[in-house]
Amino acid sequence: MKGEPLTTCERSFLLNAIKKGHRIDGRNAYDYRHVQIAFGPTRGHCEARIGETRVLAQATCDLVKPQPSRPTDGILSFNVDLSPMASPRFDVAQTRESSVELVRLLERTIKESRAVDTESLCVVAGAKVWAIRVDVRALNDDGNLCDCCALGAMATLAHFRRPDASVSDDRVTVYAATERPLVPLTVHHVPLCASFAFFDDGRFLLCDPSRLEEGVMDGHVIVAMNKHGEVCCLQMGGGVALHAEQIIRCTKIAMVKVNELVEKIDSALASDEALRSGEKGEEKMDEDAALITHAKKESSAVDPDEVESYTVTTEKEMSSVNDDDDAVQWIGPGTARIGNGHLDPSSGPVLERETDTVTDEVKSKKITEKKQKQQKKKKMRPPAKNSDEEEEEDLEEIVVLTGADFLGSKTNTGTTNVSDSGRTVDLSLAMKRPAEKRKSKRVSRKGSKKNSALK
């Protein structure tokens, strides 16, 4: 998948701005974007940034057989990985061509310029040498990827350390980092790249082109130099015819830019060494944590007089705290709270436990609440009658008639009067009483059910 091409309006806008001496990001013609170099926790791990262009470089080593043509020289190789994660224009076919071009550029810049001493990598001539491999992976491509790759690869080689080895009786012994300190590579000089883009048939020149500027440029020139002013590599592309004066001007600008980049590498290496050796380690760790969490520190000067006065006041407060003996308060069984001093049973009286008084008060409140509830329930209940009284009332109302009682006389009304122990009873009334009693009993049973429900 290729990147989206620029429209005609975008191309004309960019070219007109460049002709007028303006750039989209506000830089001048010879300005570089912000450069950052960060090293990882392991040796030979580096991340380089030029603006939004990011690469990750990692150096590794291994003992191998040397090449037959160079039996006493070590091996230094490079590999560049360009994935669609860095840019959508890196498809399968385009990735191979671009990666091969970048690998050749790094080999000419670093390896062929003898920046690293490969003879110091020899352990046993013709048998064992160290093979150093630098893998560069593009994380984001926002223009000028070749300069960023060269910066990351060179910083990684300067930061890398290989294990120490010894030879005894044709046996090679490789020591771990805990047994012997790691050995740095021998770096003679630091060559770096500076890229230039040409527009309008070479009339306009820009340094460190961005992705949009690379899309409208007519040609480019890559100059690899060291801080001594030695040209290590010169590469041109695009098919633009340039004069010698233009190339000389590019080399002069590249000398200034390379010196600035070398200073960036030296400062990053110095800070990393200080962090690893323990010098100002805590300050560096705090700075890194602040960058990660986006926290801001506010520093303020300390007056020694204020510190002395503060210590005097604190000593007085502590002495007053220790003199207070009645500041003990019991919280629970086996625990106590000290208000202004320490717990010393011999120094003064100990306060009574508050939990005991609290529990007594709670118990008394619960008892009173229960009594009040019982009284309310009693008021709601209707007065109940005793079973003995009910039986007596039933006995008074019931009249027992025997065979002798029916020998009574008839009255004028046609009813029969029966005498019961000197008492005359009307039989008509006596026959009506059982029905009335049944009604009263039903009423009494309903009342008892209501009372039980209330209970």
Secondary structure as UniProt FT lines:
FT   HELIX           8..19
FT   TURN            20..21
FT   TURN            24..25
FT   TURN            29..30
FT   STRAND          35..39
FT   TURN            43..44
FT   STRAND          45..50
FT   TURN            51..52
FT   STRAND          53..64
FT   TURN            68..69
FT   TURN            71..72
FT   STRAND          75..81
FT   TURN            84..86
FT   TURN            88..89
FT   HELIX           92..106
FT   HELIX           107..111
FT   TURN            112..114
FT   HELIX           119..121
FT   STRAND          122..124
FT   TURN            125..127
FT   STRAND          128..140
FT   HELIX           145..159
FT   STRAND          161..162
FT   STRAND          165..168
FT   TURN            169..170
FT   STRAND          171..174
FT   TURN            177..179
FT   STRAND          183..184
FT   STRAND          192..199
FT   TURN            200..203
FT   STRAND          204..207
FT   HELIX           211..216
FT   STRAND          219..225
FT   TURN            227..228
FT   STRAND          231..237
FT   HELIX           244..277
FT   TURN            278..280
FT   HELIX           281..293
FT   HELIX           304..323
FT   STRAND          328..332
FT   TURN            333..334
FT   STRAND          335..338
FT   TURN            345..347
FT   HELIX           354..380
FT   HELIX           387..397
FT   HELIX           404..407
FT   STRAND          409..410
FT   TURN            412..413
FT   STRAND          416..420
FT   TURN            421..422
FT   STRAND          423..426
FT   HELIX           427..454
//
